[in-house]
Amino acid sequence: MIDMTKKLNIAIVGLGQIGNYLYNELNTKKKDILKKTGKIISVSAISAKNINKKRKFRINKKIFYKDPFKIFKNNKIDILIEAIGQSDGISKKIVEFALKNKIHVVTPNKALISKHGNNLSKLAEKNKVNLEFEASVGGGIPVLRTIKEGLATNKISKVYGILNGTCNYILSEMEETKSGFSTVLKKAQLLGYAEPGNPKLDLNGYDALAKVKILSALAFNNKVSNSKCLMEGIENIEYKDLEIANQLNYKIKLLGITEIVNNKLFERVHTCLIKKNTYIANVNGVMNAVIIEGNPVGESVLQGEGAGPGPTSSALMSDLLSILRGNIKYPFGISDNKRKSPSIYNSDNYSNALYIRLEVKDKPGVLSEITKKFAKHKISVQRLIQIPNNKNKTASIVIITHKSLEKDYQKCIKSFKSNKNIIKNPTLLRLF
C-alpha cells in the first residue's frame, strides 16, 4: 500500500511507441494530474533495450536503466507501467516482482493478462495493490471499466464486436479500393496499422482472442479461460468475397464473441457475414466497437479507436488516475476466491449458417460431386452461386447453407482435401 500524502514515483518499462508517448504525457500533464487527483507524480525511472533508439519524444537519459530490475534497487517506486508487450519473459517477471513488492501495476499487455491474469490478479489482491489493464482491450474505449463499474449490477449474457483495428482497416480498405489482401496489408504496414515485420498475430485472430478472454472474465465473473477456442483470421479473404457479400446485402467483419450458452462459456473469433443495415457492419477503418448485452441495461454500444499510442495512452492515464485517487480494486471486479473456472461450451455443437467459397476446375460433374458431399454431411444448401472464369477454365462456387452443426462443416471441408478438382482450400465465413 502506498503513502498517498507524498510525491509518487512512477517507472516505465518499455519505451516503444506506447511507452514513449505515455512518458511524454506524464511529463507534460503533471499539473492536470495534480488538479484531478491532488497527487504530485514524478517519472523516476525508465527502461528499454536501447537507450539510443530514435524516439518521437526525447527521454531523460539520467533516469534510464537497461536492466529494469535495477530500477528497484536505486528507487522507491510506487507505480510500475509495463509496456513491453510479451506474454512471458521480462514482462511477466517484472510485473510479478512489482506486485510481490506492493507496487501498483498498469499495463496495456493483453497477451500477458489473457495468459497469466488469474495468477497476477491473485498476487495483486494478496498484496493490496492494483493491477490495471484497461488499455489491453479496445485502446481508448473504456470497455473494461464500463463492465467492472458502469454495468456492475447487470447480468451480462453476451459481449461481441470488432476488437482488432488492423483487420477492420484491411477489410474496409479492400472493399473501398477493390484491392487484393496483400496490397492493402502493405499499405496498413506503411501507415503503422499493422506490424511491419510479422503481423500474423493480428491477422490470424490471436490478438482478438486474447481480448475476448479478458472480456469473458470480467463480463461473467469467471477465471480467464485457457481452453482452445474457435479462432480464424482474415488471411483467406479475397476481394471477390467482399464483392459477393455486397451483392447478397452483407458486409464481412472479423468479430470477437463471448457468450453464455446453456450455462457454458463460448468464446470465438472468426470472420462473419453481417447484414448491411446493422450497426456493427458500418464500423469501418481502424475503429473498434464493442456491444454488451445485459439485464436490465439491454444493449450497450461502445466505439472508438482501438489501437495506437494516443488512444492506448488515454486508457493508461485513466488507470493511473484511478490508482492516484486511492481506489484499491479487485483487478477483475470481484475477489479472486469468488471467480470460478468456467465450464466450456463444445464448439462442435455450435449451429450456424455458412458462406463457403470453393475454387474448382470448370468441368462437368464437379458441382454434383460437391453437393453430394454436402448432403452426405447433413448440410443443406440454401443458395448457390457459380462464377465461371473462362480464361483459366476454373469457376468460383459460392454456397450459402442452412444452419448446420460445426462438427459437420469441419468434416465436410476436410473431405474436400482429397478432391483434385478443388484447386485451393475453401474460404469459410459464418453468418452472424
N, C-alpha and C positions, 0 to 999 in steps of 0.2 A: 504494500500500500504506500503510495507516495504522499509526501507532505505538500499539500496544495497551497501553503502560505508563502513558499519561496519561488524563486525562478526555476523553471522546469527545463531540464536538459534533454534534448532530442538527438538521437543518432539516426542517420540514414545509411542503410547498407544496400548498395546497388544504385549506380548513377547512370543508368541508361536514359532513354527519352523520358520515362515517367519519373524516375528518381531525381534527375537533374531539374525537370520542370517544377517538381514539388519543392526542391531545395530553394529555388528562386521564389516560389510562392510564400514559403515560410519566412524568408528574409525580407520580403517586401510588404508583408501583411501583418507584421508584429503588432502595430497599433490597432488594427482592426480586430485581431485575436484578443488583445487586452480589453478592448471595449466590449466584446461579446462574451468573454469568459472571466474577466478580472484577473487573468493569469499572464505573467511575463514568460515568454519562451526564448530559448537560445538553441540554435543548431550547434551543438558542441563537438560533434564528430561526424565524419562522412567516410564511406569506404567503397572502393571499387577495385577491379583488377588493375586498371591502367590510369595512373594519375595524369598522363599527358594526352589522353584521348581528346579529340576535338568535341566540345560540347556546346550546346546552344547558349547556356548560361555559365559564366565564369565561376569556378569553385575556389574556395579558400584552401590553399594547399597546406596551410599551417594546422588545419584540423583533419587532414587526410590520413587514413590508415589503409595500407594494402591488406593487412590481416585484420579482419573485423573483430576478432576476439580480443585484440589488444586494446580496443576502444574501452572495454570494461575495466581493464587494469589501470588505465590513466584517467578515467572519468567516472563520475556518479551519474549514470544515465537513468532517466525516469521513463522515457518512451522510446521504443525502437520502431523504426519504419523499415520493413523488409521489402525491397523492390528488386530482388534478383530474379525471381520467377521460376525457380526449379521446384519440382515436386519432392525432391530428396536433396542429398548433398548438403551444401553450405546453407541453403535456405532453411531446411528442416533443423539443422544443428543450431543455427543462430537464434531461431525462434524458440526452440526448446530451452536453450540456455537462458534467454531473456525471461521467459515465463517462470522458470525454476528460481530465478533470482528476483522475482517480484517486480519485473519491469513490464509495463504495458506494451502490447504489440499491435501495430496497424500494418496491414498488408493487402495488396491487390492480387495476391497469388492464388488464383483459382485451382491450379494444379496441386499446390500444397494442401489447401483446405479440403478439396474433394478427396484427396488420398489419406491425409493424416488429421483431418479436422476433429475426429472423435477424440483422439488422444490429446491433441493440443488444447481443445476446449476443456477437457478434464484437468489438465495442468493449470490452465488459467483460473478455473474455478477453485481449485485447491489452494492456489496462492493469492486469491482475491485480487486478481488484476484482469484487465480487459484484453480480449483478443478480438480485434475489429477487422472485418473483411468486406465492407460494403462495396468496395471497388472491384471485387472479384467477379461480380455479375452485373452486366448492364452498364458498365462505365459510369457515366454521370447520373444514371437513373436511380433514384433511391428506392430500389425494389426490395432489398433485404430489410431495410428499416421499416418500410411500409408493412411488410408481413410481420416483422417482430413487434412493432409498436402500433402502427395505424390500424392494422386488422387483427390485433392480438386476441380479441374475443370471438373472432369468426371461425366457423368450421370450414376450412378450405377443402375443396374436393378436386380441383384441377388448376394447374398453372402451365401455361404454354406460351410460346412466342418465338420471335426472331432474336436469337441470342448471339449471333455471330455476324458482325458488320461486314467482314471480308466477303463471306459467301453471299450476303444480301446485295452487296455492291456488284459483285461479279454477275449474278443473275439479272439484276436490274440493267446493268450496262450491256450485257449480251442482247437483252430484249430491245433496248433502245437503239443500239448501233447496228444490230443484226450481225454482230461479230462472233467468231468462234471462242471457245473457252480459253485456249492458250493465249490468244491475242489480248483478251480482257484481263487475264491473270497478270501478264507482263505490265499492263497499264496500272493495275492495282498495286503491283510491287513498286513501280516508279513513283506512285502517289503516296506510298507509305502505308497503304491499307492492308497489304499482305507482306509477310516476311520476305526479304529479298533473297535469302538463301533457300530455306526449306519451309514452304507454307503448308506442309502436309497436315499438321495438327488442326489448322483452321478448316481445310478443305474436306477432310475425311470425317468430320463430325466430332472429333475428340474434344476440342475446345468447348463446343456447345454442351456436350455430355457432362463435362466437369461442372459446368454451371447448373445443369439440370439436377445433379446430385446435391449441390448446395441448396438449391431452391426446395428440393424434396424434404431435406432435413428440417428446414425452417417451417415450411408450409404444413407438414404433417407431424411435427414434433418427434421425429424419428432420429436414430443414428444415421450418419451418412452411409448409404448402402455401398457395398463392394461387389455387388452382383454384376455379371456380364449382361449388358443391355443391347437391345436392337440399336445399332449405330451405323448409319450410312451417310456419306457426304454428297458432294456435288460434282465430283470429278468426271462422272459419265454423262453429264447433261450436255447436250448439243443445242445449237440454235434451233434446229428443226423441232426439238421437243417444246421449246418456248412458243414456236410458231403454231404447232398443232394444238397446244394447250389454249392459246389465244382463240383459235377457231372454235374450240369447244367451250369457250367462255370461262376459262380458268387462267390462273397465274401459277407459276412454280416458285415455291419458297422452301428454304430449309428451316424446319421447325424443331425446337426442343420441347418435349411434352412430358409432364409428370402428372399422374392422377391416381386416385384410389379406385380400383376395380375389384368388386367382391371382397372388400376389406384387405386387398393386397396392393402393394406398390408397383406401378407400371411406369417405368422410365424409358424414354426412347428419343432418338434423334434421327430424322430422315427427311428426305425431300417430299413435298406434298403438292398435290394439285388442289388449289383453293379457289372457290368461286370468286370471280372478279369483283362482285359487289360487297364483299366482306371487308371489314376494317383492316385485318392483318394482311390481306392481299395487296393493299395500297400503301404499305410501308416500304419505301424504296431506298436505294443508295446504301450508305453506311449506317443507316438508322437501325436501332433495336426497338423492339416493342414486347412488352410482357402483359399477358392477360391473366388475371386471377379470378377464379370463380369460387365464391364463398357464400356462406349463410350467416347472418342475414344481409350482407352487403350486396349480394348479386354479383355483377361483373365489374371489375375494376381494370382500367387500362392505363399503363404507364409507357411512355415513349420518349426516346431521346437518343443522343449519340452514345454508342456503345463501346467506343474504343478511342484511343488517342490520349496524349499526355494531358490535355486540358480537361476533358470530362473525367478521366481517371483521378487526376489531382483534386478535382472538385469533391469526389467521393472520399478520398483520403483525408482531405481537410475536414469534412463533415465528421468522420470517425474521430479525428484528433480533437476537435472541439467538444465532442461528446465526452471524451476522457477528461479534458481540461475542466469541464463543468462538474466533474466528480461523480459521473454516473457509472458505478460498477455494475455491470450487467452480465448475465449468462450469455456466452457467445452465440448459442443457438436458441435464445429466447426463454428456455426453461432449463432447470437444473439437469445436469448430466444423468443423475440416477433416475430421472423420470423419462428419459429418452430411450425407447426400446429399439432393438434391431427389427427392421421391417420384414414382414412376410412378402415374398416377391411373387408377382404375377407371372405365370408362364406365358411368354410371348407366342408360343406355338398355338395357343388358344385365341389369339387376337384375330378378330374377324374384320375384314375391311375390303373395300373395292380397290382395284388397282388399274394403273395405266402401265402397259408393258409394250415396249418397242423392240421389235426384232429386225435385224438386217439380214436379208436372205438372198440366195440366188433366185433369180426370177425365171422359174421353170415350172412346168405342170406338176401338180401333186404336192408341192411344198406347203401350200396353205392348208390342204387337207391333213397332212402329217401333223401340223401344229395344232389345229383344232381338235384332232383326235387325242393328242397329249393332254390338252386342257380337260377334255371330257373324262379321260382316264383318272385325272387327279381331282375330280369333282369340282372343277372350276367352270362356272357358267359365263359365257360371253354376252355382254350387253351391247357392245358396239365394236365394229371392226372397220379400220381404215387401211387401204393399201395404196402406197405411193410408189409407182414404178420409176426406176432410173434406167431408161432405155439404153443410154450410152454405155453404162457399166454392166448391163444385164443383171441388175440387182433390184431389190424392192425393199421399202420400209413397211413393215406390217405393225400397225398400232392396234392394240386390243384393250378396250375398257371392260373390266369384268364386273359381275355382280359380287356382292360380299361373299368372301370365302375365307377359310382359315389360313393363317400364316404358314403353318406346317405344310399345307397342301401346295401353297405357292412355291415354297422353298424346294419341295420335291420336284415340282413341275419344272422350275428353272434349271435345277440340277440335271434333269433328264435331257435338256436341250444341248448339253455339252458334247454329247456323242453324235449329234446331228450335223453332218458335214455340209448341209445346205444352209445352216445358220452361220454367218461369216464373222460374227463378233458377239461378245457377251450381251445379253439382253439388258436394256435400260428399264428400271422398275421405279415407279412413283406411286405413292399411296394417296388416295383421295381423302381429303380432310373436310 
